[in-house]
Amino acid sequence: MEPSEYFILILFIALGLFSMVAAILNLDWYFKTSGAMMFVNWFGRGGARVFYAFLGAGLVACGTLGLIYW
């Protein structure tokens, strides 16, 4: 596997962890960004937190599985 592929998979894991931490801690600045506000408007603040927690878990899973099986 190329070093750039390792970098991308590790980036997936890091961003996934960041997304999960932001959802768990309910970081106000994170949910006031323009990208997150779309989901806050659609699902409410609680629903957006759940969405970002699942998104983060998915990113961590994809990155981990990529590192293991690639």
VOVO-268263 format. One record per residue: x, y, z of N, C-alpha, C, CB in turn; chain. Coordinates in pm, 1 decimal. Glycine has a CB too. Example, Ala and Ser with C-alpha at 12.3 -4.5 7.8 and 13.67 -1.06 7.14 Angstrom:
% VOVO-268263
1319.0 -569.0 780.0 1230.0 -450.0 780.0 1320.0 -330.0 780.0 1130.8 -447.3 904.6 A
1285.0 -225.0 708.0 1367.0 -106.0 714.0 1290.0 3.0 787.0 1408.4 -59.8 572.5 A
% end
This chain:
% VOVO-268263
85.2 -117.0 0.0 0.0 0.0 0.0 90.3 124.0 0.0 -97.2 -0.6 123.1 A
50.2 223.3 -75.6 125.5 349.1 -87.2 112.0 432.6 41.1 75.9 430.8 -209.9 A
211.7 516.0 71.9 202.2 602.7 189.9 81.1 695.9 184.8 328.9 685.2 203.7 A
43.5 740.1 65.4 -73.0 828.8 55.4 -201.9 756.8 95.0 -85.8 883.9 -87.2 A
-208.3 626.6 69.2 -326.2 550.3 108.5 -333.4 535.2 260.2 -325.3 412.6 41.6 A
-217.3 513.5 324.3 -214.3 510.9 470.5 -260.5 644.7 527.1 -72.8 477.3 521.4 A
-212.1 752.4 465.8 -249.2 885.9 513.2 -400.0 906.8 505.0 -176.7 993.8 431.7 A
-461.8 869.2 395.1 -605.4 888.4 378.0 -684.3 804.9 478.5 -647.2 852.5 235.2 A
-642.8 680.6 500.0 -713.6 595.3 595.1 -698.9 646.6 738.3 -662.2 452.1 585.6 A
-579.8 695.1 772.5 -559.7 751.7 905.9 -638.2 881.8 919.9 -409.4 776.2 932.9 A
-648.1 958.4 812.4 -728.4 1079.9 814.3 -876.0 1046.9 835.6 -709.8 1158.4 683.8 A
-925.1 940.3 772.6 -1062.8 895.2 795.4 -1084.9 866.9 944.1 -1093.8 768.4 711.2 A
-991.6 794.8 1004.3 -1005.9 760.4 1145.6 -1003.4 885.7 1232.7 -894.6 663.9 1188.7 A
-911.4 976.4 1205.8 -899.8 1098.5 1286.2 -1024.0 1186.3 1272.9 -775.6 1177.7 1244.8 A
-1072.4 1203.7 1150.8 -1191.7 1286.7 1131.8 -1315.9 1220.2 1191.4 -1213.7 1314.6 982.5 A
-1321.6 1087.5 1184.1 -1431.9 1016.1 1245.7 -1432.8 1032.9 1396.6 -1425.2 869.8 1210.2 A
-1315.4 1021.0 1457.8 -1306.3 1041.4 1602.5 -1342.8 1184.0 1640.3 -1165.7 1008.7 1652.4 A
-1297.0 1279.0 1559.9 -1330.3 1419.1 1585.7 -1481.1 1442.0 1576.8 -1257.1 1510.7 1486.5 A
-1545.4 1383.0 1477.2 -1689.2 1398.2 1461.1 -1764.7 1336.1 1578.2 -1734.5 1335.1 1329.9 A
-1720.2 1220.4 1623.4 -1786.8 1155.9 1736.9 -1768.0 1235.6 1865.9 -1733.5 1013.7 1755.6 A
-1647.2 1288.3 1887.0 -1622.4 1369.0 2006.9 -1707.4 1495.4 2004.2 -1472.8 1405.5 2018.1 A
-1717.2 1559.5 1888.3 -1799.3 1680.4 1876.2 -1946.3 1649.5 1904.0 -1783.9 1742.2 1736.0 A
-1993.3 1534.4 1857.5 -2132.8 1497.1 1880.9 -2156.7 1463.7 2027.7 -2171.7 1377.9 1792.9 A
-2064.7 1392.6 2088.9 -2081.9 1353.1 2228.7 -2074.4 1473.7 2321.5 -1976.1 1250.0 2268.3 A
-1978.4 1563.2 2296.2 -1960.7 1680.5 2382.0 -2053.9 1795.8 2346.5 -1818.3 1727.7 2374.3 A
-2130.3 1781.2 2237.5 -2224.5 1884.3 2193.0 -2154.3 2018.9 2175.8 -2340.6 1897.7 2293.3 A
-2044.5 2018.1 2100.5 -1965.8 2139.1 2081.0 -2045.2 2241.7 2001.0 -1833.3 2106.7 2010.2 A
-2070.1 2354.2 2064.4 -2155.0 2456.7 2004.6 -2095.8 2511.2 1875.4 -2176.9 2570.1 2102.9 A
-1966.0 2538.7 1873.2 -1903.6 2595.0 1753.1 -1909.5 2497.0 1637.2 -1758.2 2633.7 1781.3 A
-1905.4 2368.3 1665.8 -1908.6 2267.5 1560.1 -2046.3 2264.5 1492.9 -1873.5 2128.3 1617.3 A
-2151.0 2274.4 1571.8 -2286.2 2265.0 1516.6 -2338.3 2398.8 1463.8 -2380.7 2212.2 1621.9 A
-2258.3 2503.1 1473.3 -2296.6 2631.4 1414.8 -2226.1 2659.0 1282.6 -2267.1 2742.8 1512.0 A
-2148.2 2563.7 1233.6 -2087.0 2579.6 1102.1 -2193.5 2564.6 995.2 -1973.4 2477.0 1080.8 A
-2166.4 2617.0 876.8 -2267.4 2614.0 771.1 -2301.9 2471.5 728.7 -2219.1 2693.1 650.7 A
-2203.3 2381.5 727.6 -2230.7 2243.2 690.0 -2317.8 2171.9 792.0 -2101.4 2167.7 672.2 A
-2289.0 2191.7 919.6 -2366.3 2125.4 1024.5 -2504.3 2188.7 1041.3 -2290.4 2130.3 1156.9 A
-2516.3 2317.0 1012.3 -2646.0 2383.5 1029.0 -2753.0 2323.3 938.1 -2632.5 2532.9 1000.7 A
-2713.1 2272.4 823.1 -2809.4 2208.9 734.6 -2874.4 2089.8 805.5 -2741.2 2163.9 603.2 A
-2793.4 2008.3 872.1 -2846.6 1892.0 942.6 -2920.3 1932.4 1069.3 -2734.5 1795.0 976.4 A
-2876.9 2039.1 1134.3 -2948.4 2089.7 1251.8 -3086.8 2137.8 1210.1 -2869.1 2204.5 1320.2 A
-3095.9 2205.2 1096.0 -3226.8 2250.8 1047.8 -3316.2 2133.9 1008.1 -3209.4 2345.0 929.0 A
-3258.2 2029.0 950.1 -3337.1 1913.2 908.0 -3381.9 1827.8 1025.0 -3257.8 1828.9 811.9 A
-3288.0 1794.2 1114.5 -3314.1 1694.6 1218.8 -3325.0 1752.0 1359.1 -3206.6 1592.3 1217.3 A
-3296.0 1878.9 1377.4 -3285.3 1934.8 1511.3 -3145.6 1909.2 1566.1 -3392.7 1874.9 1604.9 A
-3115.3 1973.1 1676.7 -2979.9 1960.1 1732.5 -2950.3 1817.0 1776.5 -2962.1 2055.2 1851.0 A
-3045.4 1753.3 1842.0 -3024.8 1615.7 1887.5 -3008.9 1518.8 1772.2 -3139.9 1571.9 1974.5 A
-3089.9 1535.0 1669.0 -3077.9 1448.3 1552.8 -2947.5 1468.1 1478.7 -3192.5 1471.5 1459.6 A
-2901.8 1592.5 1472.6 -2773.5 1620.0 1408.0 -2659.4 1557.8 1487.0 -2751.6 1771.4 1393.4 A
-2670.6 1558.4 1618.9 -2568.0 1494.1 1701.0 -2563.0 1344.5 1674.1 -2593.9 1519.9 1849.7 A
-2679.7 1282.2 1664.0 -2684.6 1138.7 1633.9 -2627.2 1112.6 1494.7 -2830.1 1085.3 1643.3 A
-2664.9 1196.3 1397.6 -2613.6 1181.1 1262.0 -2461.3 1188.3 1259.8 -2672.8 1288.2 1170.5 A
-2404.4 1288.1 1325.9 -2259.1 1303.8 1324.1 -2188.7 1195.1 1404.6 -2220.9 1440.4 1378.0 A
-2254.0 1142.1 1506.8 -2194.7 1029.6 1579.7 -2188.2 906.7 1489.8 -2275.7 998.3 1707.9 A
-2296.4 877.6 1416.4 -2295.3 764.0 1323.9 -2200.3 787.6 1206.8 -2436.2 737.2 1271.5 A
-2195.0 909.9 1157.5 -2100.8 942.2 1050.8 -1957.7 918.5 1097.7 -2118.7 1088.2 1004.8 A
-1925.4 963.4 1217.2 -1793.0 942.1 1272.5 -1761.6 794.7 1291.0 -1780.0 1013.7 1403.8 A
-1858.6 718.4 1340.2 -1837.4 574.9 1357.8 -1814.0 507.3 1223.0 -1957.8 510.9 1429.4 A
-1886.0 551.0 1120.8 -1867.3 495.5 987.1 -1729.5 527.3 931.0 -1974.0 548.0 893.3 A
-1684.0 648.6 952.1 -1550.4 685.8 905.2 -1441.7 606.5 977.4 -1527.2 835.6 924.8 A
-1457.5 589.3 1107.1 -1360.1 510.8 1182.9 -1361.2 366.6 1134.6 -1389.9 517.3 1334.5 A
-1479.8 311.3 1111.3 -1490.1 173.0 1064.9 -1426.4 156.5 927.2 -1636.9 128.9 1060.7 A
-1454.0 248.4 836.1 -1395.0 239.7 700.8 -1242.9 252.0 706.1 -1453.0 349.9 609.3 A
-1193.8 345.5 785.3 -1049.4 361.6 796.6 -981.9 241.1 858.8 -1017.6 483.8 877.2 A
-1043.2 186.3 961.9 -985.6 69.4 1029.2 -988.6 -52.4 939.7 -1060.1 40.0 1158.7 A
-1101.1 -76.6 875.2 -1110.3 -191.0 785.6 -1015.1 -175.9 666.6 -1254.0 -208.1 736.4 A
-998.4 -54.0 618.9 -904.2 -29.8 511.2 -761.5 -61.1 551.4 -913.8 112.6 465.5 A
-725.5 -24.0 673.8 -590.3 -54.1 721.8 -569.2 -204.3 741.0 -563.5 19.3 853.4 A
-674.1 -273.8 783.4 -660.9 -416.7 811.7 -660.4 -498.8 682.6 -774.8 -463.4 903.5 A
-753.3 -471.1 591.2 -775.4 -559.1 477.4 -717.5 -512.1 345.6 -918.0 -579.3 460.3 A
-665.6 -389.5 338.1 -621.0 -338.2 208.3 -499.6 -411.0 163.1 -592.8 -189.6 214.2 A
% end
